[in-house]
């Protein structure tokens, strides 16, 4: 893991965030509690889109993870404001010489919100639950699990591979031993993934958590996922009022760590960016995420705290090679040359946005400075289309509505610019707008309805496998790239390389070949997202991974 390289990149932002957290401190109003800032009251944060549900394993997007990470804990977590790892439900961990056997020494005295004990048996119940998940519908929604652990006890969903997970043993209440079938570079960082949060075994069983049903293009989830999520986190579930678009979380007075300073946390879903901004100014919400690039300076000037995060992310234009014309590398290269990404950065990106040449930031091990670059070149794009014998090409270009993402603050505007670029080289574009959850993500990632789409990623931990491996390490419906076995094999080899120098070289070659030989998508930009809170909010620590925890926040 190259955490030091990312740490240098985020140090300034983290220091600024921590300075906000240190200001305005006062003695705690609750007897017997440490902390400093004012406690009590309600913190209202504006979410940019609906969550899918609250069962961590069935989610992979930030709007779902925002409430989930307040209610659950992982074995390991990221130290606030950094990409460094620290203990959470596990106080310490170690692995054997081959990196296959991981031993976790667990925190004692921790309770789930339903009053049941957290222990090694609970850890193993969760790992075994994921591995033994049944049904193509459920497995298809476990995107993070498939990316990290490959496959299941019995693979039923499309595109899953050989299982990395072997078994979990509870040596005693305080010791869980997880054994893998092979070394994987994702660990230990992947143990901090929000998707791999530990849930109450009793609640999982009581509320039939594994019941996932597919009805046409939609999925239905269990009572656990929608109504009774139970973790160990600093907040417990208080309700999801879908009509009002409000998720209410209550302070957990028995939390093992730093107890929440507010009594309630309300995540208010406001899908329109201008409305979020208006409610921030009106004081009906105390925080918003992903402000429009043009609004940051104005909000700061009005006295709001605008906390910039480093750009540990990627926006890309994806190809679906289910369309036979997109199977031709020359057509994909033509599209890459057609995109004026520098102009897009200058006109639509937040300050500090950079054109991306690879699918991961340059702070990550394996970044190669000598990859093939696709500078804006209309004539070259037209010539490649001619060489491929492609005329009158029409493509369905999907983009999301009702959402802003760290890497994609304004999806419709980004789509419009890229569509105009494609039309300038003779490609007809049919724009298809779909709502983020329950529409766009399923159409793109589960059903592959699109020819082109825009999507992206914020890194979860500082390893190339979390970027390149996540996107292109196995065949995915999203890209229709199931035939690109040479790419999958190269990524698997790089990810399984233990020697640091060998790993670096292997990933550098993977990045070169992705750009020159395979091009399953076009990297667009790396954009630094911001989070904004009112001046009376104290204690918020902005995360380069957008991994903010709200137990440290006070208001007033």
C-alpha positions in Angstrom: 0.0 0.0 0.0 1.3 3.4 -0.9 -0.6 5.4 1.6 2.3 7.9 2.1 1.9 9.2 -1.5 -1.7 9.9 -1.0 -1.1 11.3 2.5 1.2 13.9 1.1 -1.5 15.0 -1.4 -4.2 15.3 1.3 -2.3 16.8 4.1 -3.2 20.4 3.5 -6.9 19.6 3.1 -7.0 17.4 6.1 -5.3 20.1 8.2 -7.9 22.6 7.1 -10.7 20.3 8.0 -9.2 19.5 11.4 -8.8 23.2 12.1 -12.5 23.6 11.5 -13.1 20.7 13.9 -10.9 22.3 16.6 -12.6 25.7 16.6 -15.3 26.9 18.9 -14.9 24.1 21.4 -16.7 24.1 24.8 -17.2 21.8 27.6 -19.5 18.9 26.9 -23.0 19.3 28.2 -23.4 15.6 28.9 -21.9 14.5 32.2 -19.2 11.9 31.9 -18.5 12.4 28.2 -15.4 13.8 26.7 -15.5 15.8 23.5 -15.4 19.5 23.9 -17.9 20.9 21.4 -21.6 21.6 22.2 -23.8 18.6 22.2 -27.4 17.9 21.6 -29.8 19.1 18.9 -30.1 18.0 15.3 -27.7 18.1 12.3 -29.5 18.2 9.0 -27.4 17.3 5.9 -28.7 17.5 2.4 -28.1 14.3 0.4 -28.0 14.6 -3.4 -29.9 11.5 -4.2 -32.0 8.6 -2.8 -30.2 5.7 -1.1 -30.9 2.3 -2.6 -31.3 0.7 0.8 -29.4 0.3 4.1 -27.9 -3.2 3.8 -24.2 -2.4 3.2 -23.4 -5.4 1.1 -26.0 -4.6 -1.6 -24.7 -1.0 -2.1 -21.9 0.6 -4.1 -22.8 4.3 -4.3 -22.1 7.3 -2.0 -25.7 8.4 -1.4 -26.4 5.0 0.1 -23.1 4.8 2.0 -23.6 8.2 3.6 -26.3 7.0 6.1 -24.8 3.4 6.2 -21.5 4.5 7.5 -23.2 6.4 10.4 -25.0 3.2 11.5 -22.3 0.5 11.0 -18.7 -0.1 11.6 -16.1 -2.1 9.7 -13.2 -4.2 11.1 -10.7 -1.5 10.0 -11.5 2.1 9.0 -9.7 5.1 7.6 -8.3 7.6 10.0 -10.5 10.7 9.7 -9.2 13.1 7.0 -6.7 10.6 5.5 -6.3 7.3 3.7 -4.4 5.8 6.6 -5.8 2.7 8.2 -6.7 2.4 11.9 -8.6 -0.1 14.1 -12.3 -0.1 14.3 -14.2 -3.2 15.4 -10.8 -4.9 15.2 -8.2 -3.3 17.5 -5.4 -5.0 15.6 -4.7 -7.3 12.7 -1.9 -9.4 11.2 -1.4 -11.7 8.3 0.8 -14.7 7.6 3.8 -14.6 5.3 1.8 -15.4 2.2 -0.9 -12.8 2.9 -3.7 -15.4 2.9 -4.6 -15.8 6.6 -5.7 -12.6 8.4 -6.1 -12.6 12.2 -8.2 -9.9 13.8 -8.1 -9.1 17.5 -11.6 -7.7 18.2 -12.7 -4.9 20.4 -14.4 -6.1 23.6 -17.7 -5.0 25.0 -19.3 -3.8 21.7 -23.0 -4.2 21.3 -25.2 -4.1 18.2 -28.1 -1.6 18.3 -30.4 -4.5 19.1 -28.5 -5.3 22.2 -26.8 -8.4 20.9 -23.1 -9.0 21.3 -20.5 -8.2 18.7 -17.9 -11.0 18.7 -15.9 -13.2 16.4 -18.9 -15.4 15.7 -20.7 -12.3 14.4 -17.8 -11.4 12.2 -17.7 -14.9 10.7 -21.5 -14.9 10.3 -21.2 -11.8 8.1 -18.3 -13.2 6.0 -20.1 -16.5 5.5 -23.3 -14.8 4.7 -21.7 -12.9 1.8 -19.9 -16.0 0.5 -23.0 -18.2 0.7 -25.4 -15.7 -0.8 -27.9 -17.4 -3.0 -29.7 -16.2 -6.1 -28.6 -14.3 -9.2 -30.5 -11.2 -8.1 -28.8 -10.9 -4.7 -25.3 -11.7 -6.1 -25.7 -9.2 -8.9 -26.2 -6.4 -6.4 -23.0 -7.3 -4.4 -20.7 -5.3 -6.6 -18.0 -4.5 -4.1 -18.0 -8.1 -2.8 -17.5 -9.5 -6.3 -14.8 -7.0 -7.1 -12.8 -7.9 -3.9 -13.7 -11.6 -3.3 -14.3 -12.7 -6.9 -17.0 -15.3 -6.5 -19.4 -17.2 -4.2 -19.8 -20.7 -2.9 -22.1 -21.2 -5.9 -21.9 -18.6 -8.6 -25.3 -17.7 -10.0 -24.9 -14.1 -11.3 -23.3 -13.2 -14.5 -19.6 -12.1 -14.5 -18.5 -13.4 -11.1 -15.2 -15.3 -10.9 -13.4 -17.8 -8.7 -13.8 -17.1 -5.0 -10.9 -15.5 -3.1 -12.6 -16.1 0.3 -12.1 -19.6 1.9 -13.4 -19.5 5.5 -13.7 -17.6 8.7 -13.0 -19.2 12.1 -13.9 -17.8 15.5 -11.0 -18.9 17.6 -12.6 -17.3 20.6 -14.9 -14.4 21.2 -12.2 -11.9 20.6 -10.3 -13.5 17.7 -11.6 -14.0 14.1 -9.3 -15.6 11.5 -10.2 -15.1 7.8 -8.5 -17.3 5.3 -8.2 -16.5 1.6 -7.5 -18.9 -1.3 -4.9 -16.5 -2.7 -3.0 -13.3 -2.0 -4.8 -10.1 -3.1 -3.4 -6.6 -3.1 -6.7 -5.2 -1.9 -6.1 -6.3 1.7 -6.0 -4.9 4.3 -7.5 -1.8 2.7 -10.6 -3.6 1.5 -11.5 -4.5 5.1 -12.4 -0.8 5.5 -15.0 -0.8 2.7 -18.4 0.4 3.8 -19.9 -2.4 1.9 -18.2 -4.9 4.2 -19.6 -3.4 7.4 -20.6 -5.8 10.1 -24.3 -6.2 10.7 -26.2 -7.9 13.6 -26.6 -11.6 12.8 -29.9 -11.8 14.8 -31.3 -8.9 12.8 -30.1 -10.3 9.5 -32.0 -13.5 10.3 -35.0 -11.9 11.8 -35.7 -9.6 8.9 -34.8 -12.0 6.1 -31.9 -9.9 4.9 -30.9 -12.2 2.0 -34.3 -11.9 0.3 -33.6 -9.9 -2.9 -36.1 -10.1 -5.7 -35.8 -8.9 -9.3 -39.0 -7.7 -11.0 -38.2 -6.8 -14.5 -35.7 -3.9 -14.4 -36.1 -3.3 -10.6 -35.0 -5.0 -7.4 -36.8 -5.4 -4.1 -34.9 -5.7 -0.8 -35.7 -7.1 2.6 -37.2 -5.6 5.7 -33.7 -5.5 7.1 -32.4 -3.4 4.2 -35.3 -0.9 4.2 -36.8 -0.8 7.7 -34.6 -2.5 10.3 -30.8 -2.0 9.6 -28.8 -2.9 12.7 -25.1 -2.2 13.1 -22.8 -1.0 15.9 -22.3 2.6 14.7 -22.6 5.9 16.5 -26.2 6.4 15.2 -29.0 3.9 15.0 -31.8 3.9 12.4 -34.8 6.1 13.2 -36.8 5.8 10.0 -36.9 6.6 6.3 -39.8 8.8 5.3 -39.7 8.3 1.5 -42.5 10.8 0.9 -40.6 13.6 2.7 -37.2 12.3 1.5 -35.8 12.2 5.0 -33.7 9.6 6.8 -33.6 10.0 10.6 -30.8 8.5 12.6 -30.7 8.6 16.4 -27.6 9.0 18.7 -26.4 5.7 20.0 -25.6 6.3 23.7 -23.8 3.0 24.0 -21.4 3.5 21.1 -17.9 2.0 21.8 -16.1 5.0 20.3 -16.5 8.8 20.3 -20.2 9.2 21.0 -22.3 11.4 18.7 -22.5 15.0 19.8 -25.9 15.6 18.3 -29.1 13.8 19.3 -30.3 13.3 15.8 -28.9 13.2 12.3 -31.3 13.9 9.5 -30.3 13.3 5.9 -32.7 15.2 3.7 -32.7 14.1 0.1 -32.7 17.2 -2.2 -32.0 16.1 -5.7 -31.7 19.6 -7.3 -28.4 21.4 -6.7 -30.0 24.9 -6.7 -32.6 23.8 -4.1 -29.8 22.4 -1.9 -28.0 25.7 -2.0 -31.2 27.6 -1.3 -32.0 25.5 1.8 -28.4 25.9 3.0 -28.7 29.7 2.8 -32.1 29.5 4.5 -30.7 27.5 7.3 -33.1 24.5 6.9 -30.1 22.3 6.3 -26.6 22.8 7.8 -24.6 20.9 5.2 -24.5 20.1 1.5 -22.2 18.0 -0.6 -20.8 18.6 -4.1 -21.7 22.3 -4.7 -21.6 23.5 -8.3 -18.1 24.6 -9.2 -19.2 28.1 -9.8 -20.8 28.4 -6.4 -17.9 27.6 -4.2 -16.3 31.1 -4.1 -19.7 32.8 -3.5 -20.6 30.4 -0.6 -17.3 31.0 1.0 -17.7 34.7 0.7 -21.1 34.5 2.4 -19.5 32.9 5.5 -20.1 29.2 4.8 -17.3 26.7 5.4 -16.3 25.3 2.0 -14.0 22.3 2.6 -12.2 21.0 -0.5 -11.2 17.4 -0.7 -8.3 16.2 -2.9 -9.3 14.6 -6.3 -8.9 11.0 -5.4 -11.4 10.0 -8.1 -12.0 9.5 -11.8 -14.8 10.3 -14.2 -15.0 8.1 -17.4 -16.9 7.6 -20.6 -17.8 3.9 -20.8 -18.3 1.9 -24.0 -20.7 -1.1 -24.1 -19.1 -3.5 -26.5 -22.4 -5.4 -26.8 -22.8 -3.0 -29.7 -20.8 -4.7 -32.4 -19.5 -1.4 -33.8 -17.9 -0.6 -30.5 -16.0 -3.8 -30.5 -13.7 -2.2 -33.0 -10.8 -0.6 -31.2 -10.5 2.1 -33.9 -14.1 3.2 -33.2 -13.4 3.5 -29.5 -10.2 5.4 -30.2 -12.0 7.7 -32.6 -14.4 8.6 -29.8 -11.5 9.2 -27.4 -9.9 11.6 -29.9 -13.2 13.4 -30.5 -13.6 14.5 -26.9 -12.3 17.9 -26.0 -11.6 17.0 -22.4 -9.4 20.1 -21.7 -12.3 22.4 -22.7 -14.6 20.3 -20.5 -12.3 20.7 -17.5 -12.0 24.5 -18.1 -15.8 25.1 -18.5 -17.5 22.5 -16.3 -14.9 21.2 -13.8 -14.3 22.6 -10.2 -11.1 24.5 -9.7 -8.1 22.1 -9.6 -9.8 19.6 -12.0 -7.3 17.8 -14.3 -7.7 15.9 -17.5 -7.2 12.2 -16.8 -5.0 10.0 -18.9 -5.5 6.9 -16.7 -8.2 5.4 -14.6 -6.5 6.3 -11.3 -4.8 9.3 -9.7 -1.0 9.8 -10.1 -0.6 9.3 -6.4 -1.4 5.6 -6.7 1.2 2.9 -7.2 1.5 1.7 -10.8 0.6 5.0 -12.5 2.5 5.1 -15.8 3.5 8.5 -17.1 4.1 7.2 -20.6 0.7 5.8 -21.6 -0.8 6.6 -25.0 -2.7 9.9 -24.7 -5.7 10.9 -26.7 -5.3 14.6 -27.4 -8.4 16.3 -28.9 -8.1 15.7 -32.7 -11.3 15.9 -34.8 -9.6 14.9 -38.1 -7.9 11.9 -36.5 -11.3 10.8 -35.1 -13.0 11.1 -38.5 -10.1 9.1 -40.2 -10.3 6.3 -37.6 -14.1 6.0 -38.2 -13.5 5.9 -41.9 -10.7 3.3 -41.5 -13.2 1.2 -39.5 -15.8 1.5 -42.3 -18.2 3.0 -39.9 -20.7 5.5 -41.3 -23.9 7.0 -39.9 -23.0 5.7 -36.4 -25.9 6.3 -33.9 -25.2 5.7 -30.2 -27.5 5.7 -27.2 -25.7 7.8 -24.6 -27.0 7.3 -21.0 -26.5 9.9 -18.2 -28.0 10.2 -14.7 -30.4 12.7 -13.3 -31.4 13.6 -9.7 -27.9 13.3 -8.5 -24.5 14.9 -8.1 -21.4 12.8 -7.5 -17.9 13.8 -6.3 -16.5 13.1 -9.8 -19.6 14.3 -11.6 -21.1 17.4 -10.1 -23.3 18.3 -13.1 -24.2 15.1 -15.2 -26.5 16.8 -17.7 -24.0 19.5 -18.5 -21.1 17.0 -18.9 -23.3 14.9 -21.2 -24.2 17.9 -23.3 -20.6 18.9 -23.9 -19.4 15.3 -24.7 -22.4 14.7 -27.0 -21.7 17.9 -28.9 -18.1 16.7 -29.4 -19.2 13.4 -30.8 -21.7 15.0 -33.1 -18.9 17.2 -34.5 -17.2 14.1 -35.9 -20.4 12.7 -37.4 -21.7 10.5 -34.6 -25.4 10.8 -33.9 -26.2 10.8 -30.2 -29.5 9.8 -28.6 -29.4 11.1 -25.1 -31.1 8.9 -22.5 -31.6 10.5 -19.0 -32.4 8.1 -16.1 -32.8 8.7 -12.4 -29.7 7.6 -10.4 -31.0 4.8 -8.2 -33.7 2.5 -9.5 -33.0 3.5 -13.0 -29.6 4.6 -14.3 -27.3 2.4 -12.3 -29.4 -0.7 -13.0 -29.8 0.1 -16.7 -26.1 0.6 -17.1 -24.5 -1.9 -14.6 -27.1 -4.7 -14.6 -28.8 -4.7 -17.9 -26.4 -3.0 -20.3 -29.0 -1.0 -22.2 -26.6 1.8 -23.1 -24.0 2.2 -25.9 -22.2 5.0 -24.0 -22.4 6.2 -20.4 -20.7 8.5 -17.9 -19.8 7.1 -14.5 -16.9 7.3 -12.1 -15.4 6.4 -8.8 -14.0 7.8 -5.6 -11.2 5.6 -4.3 -11.8 3.6 -1.2 -8.2 2.8 -0.4 -4.9 3.6 -2.0 -4.3 0.6 -4.3 -4.5 0.2 -8.1 -6.8 -2.7 -7.7 -9.4 -0.4 -6.2 -9.5 1.6 -9.4 -8.3 -0.4 -12.4 -9.1 -3.7 -10.9 -12.6 -2.6 -9.9 -13.4 -1.4 -13.3 -11.7 -3.9 -15.6 -10.6 -6.9 -13.5 -13.5 -9.1 -14.7 -16.1 -9.0 -17.4 -18.9 -6.6 -16.7 -22.3 -5.9 -18.2 -21.5 -2.2 -17.9 -18.7 -2.5 -20.6 -19.8 -5.6 -22.5 -16.2 -6.6 -22.3 -16.5 -10.3 -21.3 -14.3 -11.3 -24.2 -11.3 -9.2 -23.0 -9.7 -12.1 -21.2 -6.2 -10.9 -21.8 -7.0 -7.7 -19.9 -8.5 -9.7 -17.0 -5.5 -12.0 -16.8 -3.0 -9.1 -16.8 -4.9 -7.4 -14.0 -5.2 -10.6 -11.9 -1.4 -11.1 -12.3 -0.6 -7.6 -11.2 -3.0 -7.7 -8.3 -1.4 -11.0 -7.1 2.1 -9.7 -7.2 3.6 -9.5 -3.7 6.9 -7.9 -4.4 6.5 -4.1 -4.4 8.8 -3.4 -7.3 7.2 -6.2 -9.4 3.7 -5.0 -8.5 4.6 -1.4 -9.6 5.9 -2.6 -12.9 3.0 -4.9 -13.5 0.4 -2.2 -12.9 2.3 0.3 -15.0 2.2 -2.1 -17.9 -1.5 -2.8 -17.3 -2.2 1.0 -17.6 -0.2 1.2 -20.8 -2.1 -1.6 -22.4 -5.5 -0.3 -21.2 -4.7 2.9 -23.1 -3.2 1.4 -26.2 -4.6 -2.1 -26.7 -7.9 -2.4 -24.9 -9.5 1.0 -24.2 -12.7 -0.3 -22.6 -13.5 3.3 -21.6 -12.1 6.8 -21.8 -10.8 8.5 -18.7 -12.2 12.1 -18.5 -11.0 14.0 -15.5 -10.0 14.0 -11.8 -12.1 16.6 -10.0 -11.7 17.8 -6.4 -15.2 17.7 -4.7 -16.2 20.0 -1.8 -18.4 19.7 1.2 -20.1 22.9 2.6 -21.5 23.5 6.1 -22.8 26.5 8.0 -20.5 28.6 10.2 -22.1 27.1 13.4 -21.1 23.6 12.5 -18.0 22.3 14.3 -16.1 19.1 14.2 -16.6 18.0 10.6 -13.5 16.3 9.1 -13.5 16.2 5.3 -12.3 13.0 3.8 -10.4 12.5 0.5 -12.4 9.3 0.2 -15.7 11.1 0.9 -15.8 8.9 4.0 -17.2 11.5 6.5 -18.5 10.3 9.8 -20.9 12.7 11.6 -20.4 11.6 15.2 -17.8 14.4 15.6 -20.2 17.1 14.4 -21.9 19.6 16.7 -24.2 22.5 15.7 -24.5 25.9 17.5 
